[in-house]
Amino acid sequence: MLMFRWIFMLLVLMSAISFCVYLGTGQRRYRQWSVLLIKWTVIAALAFFAVLFVGRMV
């Protein structure tokens, strides 16, 4: 559980930093990187909640 929390928080932090760099530089690659990180953050969150759900069912 702790590992999922750390992964989630690091993905959110990296995405926010990437988006801030995009705002500062205007380079599209940082925005694309930020969107990719947000997608992986959603996937990590879904995996985390799936583990919680399965843990409650057992």
C-alpha positions as CSV (number, residue, x, y, z in Angstrom):
1,M,0.0,0.0,0.0
2,L,2.8,2.4,0.9
3,M,4.4,1.7,-2.5
4,F,1.2,2.6,-4.4
5,R,1.0,5.9,-2.4
6,W,4.6,6.8,-3.2
7,I,4.2,6.0,-6.9
8,F,1.0,8.0,-7.1
9,M,2.5,11.0,-5.3
10,L,5.7,10.9,-7.4
11,L,3.6,10.8,-10.6
12,V,1.5,13.7,-9.6
13,L,4.6,15.7,-8.6
14,M,6.4,14.9,-11.8
15,S,3.4,15.8,-13.9
16,A,3.0,19.2,-12.1
17,I,6.7,20.0,-12.5
18,S,6.5,19.1,-16.2
19,F,3.5,21.3,-16.7
20,C,5.2,24.2,-15.0
21,V,8.2,23.8,-17.2
22,Y,5.9,23.8,-20.2
23,L,4.3,27.0,-19.0
24,G,7.7,28.6,-18.5
25,T,9.3,27.5,-21.8
26,G,6.3,26.9,-24.1
27,Q,7.8,23.7,-25.5
28,R,5.2,21.2,-26.5
29,R,7.3,18.2,-25.4
30,Y,6.9,19.1,-21.8
31,R,3.1,19.3,-22.2
32,Q,3.1,15.9,-23.9
33,W,5.2,14.5,-21.1
34,S,2.8,16.0,-18.5
35,V,-0.3,14.4,-20.2
36,L,1.5,11.1,-20.4
37,L,2.3,11.2,-16.7
38,I,-1.3,12.1,-15.9
39,K,-2.4,9.0,-17.8
40,W,-0.1,6.8,-15.8
41,T,-1.2,8.5,-12.6
42,V,-4.8,7.6,-13.4
43,I,-3.7,4.0,-14.1
44,A,-1.8,3.9,-10.8
45,A,-4.8,5.2,-8.9
46,L,-7.1,2.6,-10.5
47,A,-4.6,-0.2,-9.6
48,F,-4.5,1.2,-6.0
49,F,-8.3,1.1,-5.7
50,A,-8.5,-2.3,-7.3
51,V,-6.1,-3.6,-4.7
52,L,-8.2,-2.0,-1.9
53,F,-11.4,-3.5,-3.4
54,V,-10.0,-7.0,-3.7
55,G,-8.6,-6.8,-0.2
56,R,-12.0,-6.0,1.2
57,M,-13.6,-8.8,-0.7
58,V,-11.2,-11.5,0.7
